[in-house]
Amino acid sequence: MIEYPLTLKHWIILALVAIAIVVASIQPLELFSYCLHQIGTAFMLITLWICLKKIGLSYISFVFYLSFLLIHILGAHYLYSYVPYNEWIKQLLHVDLNQSMGWTRNMYDRLVHIAYGLLLYPFFYRLFQVWLPTLKPSVLFLLVIQFVMASSLIYEWIEWWIAIGLSPEEAENYNGQQGDIWDAHKDMFLATVGAMITGAICLIKKPKPNHKPNLTM
């Protein structure tokens, strides 16, 4: 069996994620909802570890994957709906982003969903490349887009399933719909757009046939 050893660079990034989890766990806005969100974090870390050992990932795919987790971990601490990004931008750049964009809700959850497509596309591509090695890059591109769409839908189903078992306040804290009846639709759309953007870039920059791919992305 081929071994895919972790380098010092990998361990440094993993250590940063571990520190982020510890810091985010200090007085989250609502502990129960925070723990629900961090179940997803644990699942993704286990999946990453298995894939690293079994099939290997390029370093850029590894960094993208954990970058998404960092965005998610920050959102989990603030229940997504209360991430004070606008206040941070005001302090740093003296710009009211929400007012400039005409946003009437906290948009951090939208960032997380588009980041799902943007940052996890290389990881999903690698999985399909291993499972279906004879397919052309263009076909793999379409499969990954469809997978992002399907997994986004399944995530929304899981959110709904969990929310209906909670009190109205707990459901709102966990779900973060913020009164938008089209919240799930927009989240799935943004994830799809994010995957299409990264996928298109990867297709344009794909290696020539006579070059061996370096674990592809």
Steps between C-alpha positions, in 0.01 A plus 500: 500500500630846410585721797419872499703642790413837655767768487575776749287737293200271542546478876530878534167554322336227709634663816348834394162333454529332842577838659204656317268230638624560854461878473156469337388273785558775756162651584319448168177696465287191555671178607244248374484640146877539500543130581259404223710696250822346629370150434549592135853616576585167663353308205700705249827455691451123516419492127809708422726273703370185331541652153850623576606151600313304233523707180720802575423866430703781353606762753280766338194274532592438863532874570174581321319232699622627835440862396135412457501338843645817656222708341246251635652494850485880525138493386414230753630714788269786402209276387567621145229768530701715740853502359598868541674525164343838429636645824845358425499653151387835641790498745759396243382675184246754627244357259148384584484195274139413580382852422711522185360171368146564616499194725237486774619172654826347615653348187773285656308180434498587130882520513516153654284347229685655207826399670371142510503492122808716449728328750382139503482450123865375481434248777187363334676493164775286651243252634331462163838478328587199717159335473465557123856529364409455135268800474603820326555818707191661346284207612653507849425873510131432437494220758652720768252780427214252531649363823523849650138563406385167644702527822376858552144372468566217746652749746188716480286191562710415808468859626123481457480159667697623802314833521151345516605315816613819676317784665429800271785697663747213478397431141562862401837502676606183322342559160578873467231562242455858622149527359603421141257243360739435209804450723557133411458566127753784504748295703488210254529738205809671645671167570438400138634830367810468719572151367450614142748785547777280644420222254522733202838632620630145546379397154675795340823422683482120469836331422583398147451129414874426501540637853432283803249660740626575849209342691284738293424813693 
